[in-house]
Amino acid sequence: MEAALAAAEARTSPIEFELWVTEKADALLRFAYVLTGDKALAEDAVQDALTTACARWSRVSRADDPEAYVKRMVVNAHISWWRRFRRREAPSPDPIRTAPSASDGATARAESDAVWALCATLPDKQRAAVVLRFYEELSYAEIGVLLHCAEATARSHVHRALAALKTTLSKEGAEDA
């Protein structure tokens, strides 16, 4: 009986995984792009995370929130990349978009590009903390878990990032005046 149950699970898990990936792939890629600042790095991080998730799908699918579990895998894949290469890449000019843009989105697009350009100047951990705090709306405790640091360190990363962004904006405002 257990062998039949295991065989049935083995037959359905890949299909369930494929359906889940079909539903969540775009959101995972957008998340990874905002996290990494580079389309190729985002694709690599998502591919690494999904490869691992597929191998462990029976456990991942039983998690309270499989999407959050896989997003943590994406963050971990990117952190592993940091540790291996310790270098900065220039971000791709266009983020991945799946929804059609508004008819008059030129202003919103310009603002979005300006915000992204500012965020791209931040160090990796600060950028990741800001993305997790404001894009993913995670608590500082959750950010600390994802970045493998204390909650206070996560707060510090966000605080320093915001201070750097404020300083940059103040300098640009003074130059425009």
C-alpha positions as CSV (number, residue, x, y, z in Angstrom):
1,M,0.0,0.0,0.0
2,E,2.8,2.5,0.9
3,A,4.6,1.7,-2.4
4,A,1.4,2.5,-4.3
5,L,1.0,5.8,-2.4
6,A,4.6,6.7,-3.1
7,A,4.3,5.8,-6.8
8,A,1.1,8.0,-7.0
9,E,2.9,10.9,-5.3
10,A,5.8,10.5,-7.7
11,R,3.4,10.7,-10.7
12,T,1.5,13.7,-9.5
13,S,4.3,15.8,-8.0
14,P,6.0,16.8,-11.3
15,I,2.6,17.8,-12.8
16,E,1.7,19.8,-9.7
17,F,5.2,21.4,-9.8
18,E,4.8,22.3,-13.5
19,L,1.4,23.9,-12.9
20,W,2.8,25.9,-9.9
21,V,5.7,27.1,-11.9
22,T,3.4,28.1,-14.8
23,E,1.4,30.3,-12.3
24,K,4.4,31.8,-10.4
25,A,7.3,32.0,-12.9
26,D,6.6,35.6,-13.9
27,A,6.3,36.8,-10.3
28,L,9.5,35.0,-9.3
29,L,11.4,36.5,-12.2
30,R,10.2,40.0,-11.3
31,F,11.1,39.5,-7.7
32,A,14.6,38.1,-8.7
33,Y,15.1,41.0,-11.1
34,V,14.3,43.6,-8.4
35,L,16.6,41.7,-6.0
36,T,19.6,41.3,-8.3
37,G,19.3,44.3,-10.7
38,D,20.2,42.2,-13.7
39,K,18.0,40.1,-16.0
40,A,20.5,37.3,-16.5
41,L,21.3,37.0,-12.8
42,A,17.6,37.0,-12.0
43,E,17.0,34.2,-14.5
44,D,19.9,32.2,-13.0
45,A,18.7,32.7,-9.4
46,V,15.2,31.6,-10.3
47,Q,16.5,28.6,-12.3
48,D,18.7,27.5,-9.4
49,A,15.8,27.9,-7.0
50,L,13.3,26.0,-9.2
51,T,15.8,23.2,-9.8
52,T,16.2,22.8,-6.1
53,A,12.4,23.1,-5.5
54,C,11.6,20.5,-8.1
55,A,13.9,18.0,-6.4
56,R,12.3,18.7,-3.1
57,W,8.7,19.5,-4.3
58,S,7.0,17.0,-1.9
59,R,8.4,19.0,1.0
60,V,8.2,22.4,-0.6
61,S,4.5,21.9,-1.5
62,R,3.6,21.1,2.1
63,A,5.0,24.4,3.3
64,D,2.6,27.0,4.6
65,D,3.5,29.2,1.7
66,P,5.4,27.5,-1.1
67,E,5.9,30.8,-3.0
68,A,7.6,32.3,0.1
69,Y,9.7,29.2,0.4
70,V,10.9,29.4,-3.2
71,K,11.5,33.2,-2.9
72,R,13.8,32.4,0.0
73,M,15.6,29.9,-2.3
74,V,16.0,32.7,-4.9
75,V,17.5,35.0,-2.2
76,N,19.8,32.2,-1.1
77,A,20.9,31.6,-4.7
78,H,21.7,35.3,-5.1
79,I,23.6,35.4,-1.8
80,S,25.6,32.4,-3.0
81,W,26.4,34.3,-6.1
82,W,27.6,37.3,-4.0
83,R,29.9,35.1,-2.1
84,R,31.4,33.5,-5.2
85,F,31.9,36.6,-7.3
86,R,31.8,39.7,-5.0
87,R,31.4,42.0,-7.9
88,R,28.8,44.4,-9.2
89,E,27.0,44.1,-12.5
90,A,25.3,46.9,-14.4
91,P,21.5,46.5,-14.3
92,S,19.6,45.7,-17.4
93,P,17.7,48.7,-18.7
94,D,14.2,47.2,-18.6
95,P,12.6,45.2,-15.9
96,I,10.5,42.1,-16.8
97,R,6.9,43.2,-17.3
98,T,4.0,41.0,-17.9
99,A,1.1,43.4,-17.5
100,P,0.4,45.9,-20.3
101,S,1.5,49.4,-19.6
102,A,-1.0,52.2,-19.1
103,S,-1.9,54.3,-22.2
104,D,-0.1,57.3,-20.8
105,G,2.6,55.7,-18.6
106,A,5.5,57.8,-19.7
107,T,5.7,59.8,-16.5
108,A,5.3,56.7,-14.3
109,R,7.9,54.9,-16.4
110,A,10.4,57.8,-16.0
111,E,9.8,57.8,-12.3
112,S,10.2,54.1,-12.1
113,D,13.4,54.2,-14.1
114,A,14.8,57.0,-11.8
115,V,13.9,55.0,-8.7
116,W,15.5,51.9,-10.1
117,A,18.7,53.8,-11.1
118,L,19.0,55.1,-7.6
119,C,18.5,51.7,-6.0
120,A,21.0,50.2,-8.4
121,T,23.7,52.4,-6.8
122,L,23.2,50.7,-3.4
123,P,25.4,47.9,-2.2
124,D,23.9,44.4,-2.7
125,K,22.8,43.7,0.8
126,Q,21.2,47.2,1.2
127,R,19.4,46.9,-2.1
128,A,18.2,43.4,-1.1
129,A,16.9,44.7,2.2
130,V,15.1,47.6,0.6
131,V,13.5,45.3,-2.0
132,L,12.4,42.9,0.7
133,R,11.0,45.7,2.9
134,F,9.2,47.8,0.4
135,Y,8.6,45.6,-2.7
136,E,7.8,42.4,-0.8
137,E,6.5,44.2,2.3
138,L,8.4,41.9,4.7
139,S,9.0,42.6,8.4
140,Y,12.6,43.2,9.6
141,A,12.6,39.8,11.3
142,E,11.7,38.1,8.0
143,I,14.3,40.1,6.1
144,G,16.9,39.0,8.7
145,V,16.0,35.4,8.2
146,L,16.2,35.7,4.4
147,L,19.5,37.6,4.5
148,H,20.9,35.4,7.2
149,C,21.5,38.3,9.6
150,A,20.0,39.7,12.8
151,E,16.8,41.7,12.7
152,A,18.8,44.7,13.9
153,T,21.2,44.3,11.0
154,A,18.3,44.1,8.6
155,R,17.0,47.4,10.1
156,S,20.5,48.9,9.7
157,H,20.7,47.8,6.0
158,V,17.4,49.5,5.3
159,H,18.2,52.6,7.3
160,R,21.6,53.1,5.6
161,A,20.1,52.5,2.2
162,L,17.4,55.1,2.7
163,A,19.9,57.5,4.1
164,A,22.1,57.0,1.0
165,L,19.1,57.5,-1.3
166,K,18.1,60.7,0.6
167,T,21.6,62.1,0.3
168,T,21.7,61.3,-3.4
169,L,18.3,63.0,-3.9
170,S,19.4,66.0,-1.9
171,K,22.6,66.4,-4.0
172,E,20.6,66.1,-7.2
173,G,18.0,68.7,-6.0
174,A,20.8,71.1,-5.1
175,E,22.4,70.7,-8.5
176,D,19.1,71.3,-10.2
177,A,18.4,74.6,-8.3
